[in-house]
Amino acid sequence: MTRHAEFDQARKQGIAKSGRFLVVSTISNKELHRHKAGIIITKKIGNAVTRNRLRRRIHNILAKHIDEIDTTQGKRYLVTILRWRAPQASSHELEQDWLNQASKLGLLKATHI
């Protein structure tokens, strides 16, 4: 995702679940050809090195689990917002938190749950 309108639509019109380290927001769109994902990290989280490290971790999580997202209602916009606790989390903790929020939102196929 690159457009502000896409982020805004997913955050305001979609549904969201928050965890300890991140918030996942989503909205389905039947016109999309593939899932679109975006990451929001504020400067309050840390310096550029910290923010880029977290961004790479979330990219890896999304790449690993993007095929497990249910497409029965169409492709989705996915927005992951990192919270202030995220720099203290390990990659495994971030992945577990993302998976927990995705399953609460009903994003994952039944085989994964």
C-alpha positions, 0 to 999 in steps of 0.5 A: 500500500502506498496511498494515504487513502488506502491506509485511511479506508482500512483504518476507518471503515475496516475492523481492527484488533489490538494486541500487546505489540501491534494493531491489525486493521483490515477491510476486504475489497473484491476489486483487488487482484492481490492482498495489499499490506501496509505498516505504520510506525511512528517516530515515537517508537525509536530511531530509524534503525529501530523502525527499519528493523521492526518494518523488516520483521513485519514484512517477513511475517506478512510474507510468511503468512500471506498465503494463509489469509482467507480469500472467500470475501475477496482480497484485503487491505491489511494495515499493521500499526506498531505500538510503543512496546514493539521494540522490546519484542522478539521476532517470535513474539511479534509473529505470535501477536500478529497471528493472534490478531489475524485469527481474531479478525477471522483472516486466517483459513480454518486449516491454520487455526 
